[in-house]
Amino acid sequence: MRDNPIAQAVWLDLSGTMTETIPISPFTGCGPQQIPNRVYSDNGLYLREMEAFFYKGHWCYVALECEIPNAGDYKATMIGERPVIVVRDRDGSVNVLENRCAHKGAKFCQKEFGNVKVFVCPYHQWGYRLNGDLAGVPMKNGVGGQGGMDADFKLEEHGLNRLKVQVHNGIVFASFDPNVEPFEQFVGSELMPFFNRTFDGRKLTLLGYNRQRIRGNWKLMQENIKDPYHPGLLHVFFVTFGLWRADQKSELRIDPRGRHAQMISTRNAGGENAEVTKGVTSFKQALKLEDPRLMDVVQEDWWQGPTAVMQTIFPSVIIQQQVNSLSTRQIIPQGPDAFDFVWTHFGFADDTPEMTERRLKQANLFGPAGLVSLDDGEVIEYCQQATSAYPNGECVVALGGNDSGTASPHMVTETLIRGMYRYYREALGL
Amino acid sequence: MSDIALLDVLALNARYGDALDRFDLATWQALFTPAAVYRAQARENFDRGLPLAAIYLDGHGMMADRITGIEKTLVFAPRSTRHIIGLPVLDGVHARTPFIVAQTVGPQPPEMLATGCYHDTLVATTEGLRLAARNAVYDNALIPNSLVYPL
């Protein structure tokens, strides 16, 4: 463990006597294996992240199409800290609109789900079509010849800001950035095959939501799902029941810029293997399920082998396939010290009732109460508690080498996290 | 179908909250019939007819597995909970009962973990009144990080 003396000195200097903004970096002196604690708690960095990652240059997850099947169906959600609405238009297309009245800036849509013909802001009843166009405003032409808008007030100049939208085989992404790169290029050719393995055009069905507020920096969750080091150690439930072990067949993929990743693995039989369980104090050999229906795994043809594919699409979402359990996990930052984590569980329209039941039972492993995922929310808070208290300290991600993010045929590496911070430093000029 | 006595329901709920707040999970489990279904489900799912629950335990076996998870495998900061269970509205063998669960995690001040309503199916057994089904429907979709113990 070390503190970073160079970055600390520069930072103190900046916050003390200097008045001009100069390009300094908390990463000063850091190689690929070091992460300065300040990235988890500094509000200035946080605001730059919102701008650079959530509002520019990236596609952010907003919905599954099956959440808004009919014309007029909408879902209110967030991109970064900004409220948006995802709505099905009359022609079947999907629009993503700012949830911000063009008049007084009210977050006019307060319900999370619903169906409307037009959106009406309750404050002064400005009405918007499903594509965001302003349909009308009360008293535009005055009352009794008095007041009203100027003659040059044009409805078409006061619509809701409309985001760029990508509907890809049932999953919906949006971007505030009109110049964002094409979606498939954003995800990358390395990752598209496994992305399309789940989202191959089959109709999805919505099973429901879990939501939790984790009092940790949002990047810690991205790191958690880029970290194949921890599952076999932290998640005793996983280890014991053979869902995740360091000796299982596995592969890590990463896009060339280091943003997104996939951890791909194939389950083995469980039980003891001397090499991976020796010295792992969390391993409990004696455990077995009283009711095996909790983990009644049935192979699905579309898996084509791997039993788990965990994808991080930077910055906004994690896409989970763990055996028969499928979910998107949306990251909604709430300042540098917390984020909301929204789980949307889904299945496929051709699932049998038995398969739906299986997905619902396996959901016991995930979410805020999950026999596996609960561990993650807890340790992320532990990380936040100490990194924020020691802002000049550093974390070290040395497992598997000194590279800055490469694909790997095994899981004994933190390369995906190094890749994310390579991208982070490039994108923020740090 | 015989009517359920209000006092018996009150006693059952008192034992339920007491068992959970003392972390006596075996007693908690014993308040259910062997084939009972326990759910802790966000109200947004319940109201919209979406089947997902944060905890979904179908019978004593799964309840026992959840207990094993809590006691042997899960990693979480030490905490205490306090169930405050209100008065039930009875309708035949069904009951709706409001609850709040406060929690205290480590050295932090207490916070609200959940507010909601139990939707129960009750059954009289030779050992007393038992839960044949309980869905703890919580209003706050957002859980403050972790839901370790059942609501």
Interface residues (C-beta under 8 A of the other chain):
Chain A: E112 F113 L206 L207 G208 Y209 N210 R211 Q212 R213 I214 R215 L234 H235 V236 F237 T240 S282 K284 L287 L289 E290 D291 R293 L294 D340 H345 T356 L360 K361 A363 N364 G367 P368 A369 L371 L374 D375 G377 E378 V379 E381 Y382
Chain B: A40 A42 E44 N45 R48 L50 P51 L52 A53 A54 I55 Y56 L57 D58 G59 H60 G61 M62 A64 D65 R66 T68 G69 K72 T73 L74 V75 F76 A77 A141 L142 I143 P144 N145 S146 L147 V148
